[in-house]
Amino acid sequence: MAPTHGRVYADLSPLVAKGKGGGRAVKEPAGFDLQAALGGAGPSAGGHARNDAADAELRVKKAWEVAISPGKSLPMQAFMAWMSGTGVSIFSILITGMILMSPLRAIMSVQQTFAGIERGAKSARLDLTMQKAVFVAINVAGILFGVYRLSIMGLLPTTTSDWLAFLPPKTYTEHSE
């Protein structure tokens, strides 16, 4: 062992097998390739092609996980909307605003969301059009839920009396049987 500026490194070079007349050396485990471990070329020339294909497959799988991740928050948003009620109060309006704004922000940042997955460290750029479309579609479903929420709260102008001041508001007669 040789100390180098306060650090001690173990010299493990005698443990590497040197061949048939190597003396007291530790054998390499089954499937271990010293050349590949040291960064050299392995026994198979197709190793890099396999790594690139496996890397692309993992990146596509990760892209699908990112694409469906907004769908995982929809049940929680629906539960929060149900708990806040349909009355017009500050809490229900804030919940509805959150339900509308989070998908809008996500749609505006689709490119940044998929940028790290699209461009790998050393491999070619992936085509993630389908994953982006699913991501946007799930977020549009979240926006539609928010608009539906505004509608049942009575905050969307859906009748003519909401737009024209001289028309009387619609009156509903109550029927019971």
N, C-alpha and C positions, 0 to 999 in steps of 0.2 A: 504494500500500500504506500502510496506516495502522497504526502500532504501538498495541496496546492492552495495557497493563500487562505488558510483557515478552514478549508473544506477537505474532507478526506473521501477519496473515491476508492472503491474496491476494484482491484485488478482481477477481472474474471476471465482473462484470456487463457489461462491454463485449463479451464473447464471445457473449452471448445474442442470437440473431437478433431484430430488432425489427420485421421486416416487409420490404416491398419496398424502401424507401429506407433500409435499416438500415446502409449503409456497410460497414465492415470487420467482419463478424460471422461466426462459425462456424455452419454449418448443423447442424441437429439430425440425428442419424442416423435411418435408416429405422426406423419403428416406435416411435420415442421420443416420449413425450407429456410436455411440460413441466408441464402442469396436474397430471397424475398423479404426477409426480416431486416436485412441491412440495406434494402432499397435497390438492390440489383435486379436484373432480369430473372424471372422465375423459370422453371422448366417448360412451362407452356407459354407460347407467344400470344395466345388469345386471352390472356388474363386481363389485359386492359379493356378489351372489347366487352368481356363479361362484366367487369366493374362498371363500365359506362352504361351498359344495359340495365344492370341492377340499380344503379344510381338513378337512371331515368324512371324506372319502375317505382322506386321509393318516392321520387318527387311527384309522380302522378298520383300515387296513393295519398300523399300528404296534401296535394291540391284538392282531392275529393273531400278530405277531412275538413279543410278550410272552407270549401264550398258549402257543405251542409251544416257547418257550425252555427249560422244564424237561426236555423230551424230549431236548434236545441233551446233557444231562449224564448221562443214563441209560447210554449205552455206556461212558463213562469210569468210572462207578460199578461197572458189571458187570466191567470189566477189573480195577479195584482189588480187587473181591471175589474174583475168580478168582486174582489174584496173592497174596492173603493166605491162601488155602487154606480148607479146611473144618474144620480142627482148632480146638479151643477154646484160643485164646491171646489175650493182651491186644491184640495188633495186629488180629486178625480181629474181635474184639468191638468195638474202636473203629471199624473200618471199617463194620461192620454198624450200629453206633449212628449214625454219620454218614449212612449210607444211609437210615435211618429218620427221623432228626430234620430233615434239610433239607427233605423234602417236607411234613412236619408244620408246620414254620415257614412254609413258603410258603402252605399252605392257610389257616393262621390269618391271614395278611396279604393275602388276595386283594383286599379293598377298597382297601387302601393301594397295592397294586401297580398297580391300574387307575385310581386316583383322578385322577392327572394327565392321563390320556388321556381319561377320561370327561367331564371338564369342561374345555372349551377356553377360550381367552382371551376370545373374544367371541361364540362361537357356542353353539348349543343343546347340551344334554346328550345324549350318545349312549347307546343301549341296547347294552351289551356283554355281555349275558347269555350268548350263545353262546360268546364268547371266554373268559369266566370259567369256564363249564362245561368247556371243553376244558382249560383251565389246571388245574382241580381234578382232572379225569380223568387227566391225565398224572401229576400228583403222587400220586394214588391208586395208579397203576401202580408208581411208585417205592416206595411203602409196601408194596405187595404183594410186590415184589422183596425188600425188607428182611425181611419175614415169612418168605418162602421161604428166604432165607439163614439165618435163625434156625432154621428147621425142619431144613435139611440139616446144620447144625452140632450138632443135637441139643439145642438150648436151649429148645424149645417142649414143654410137657407134653402129649404126644399119646396116651399109653397110660394104662390104669387104674392101673398101679403107680406112675405119677408123682403120682397124687392120693391114693392110699390106702397108708398105711405098712405094713399087714399083708399086702398081696399081694406075692408075690415078683416081681422084675422078669422080663420076658419073656426067655427064652434062645433063641437062634437056633442051629439045627444047621447045620453046614457041609456042603455037598454038593459033590462034585466028580465030574465025569464024564470 
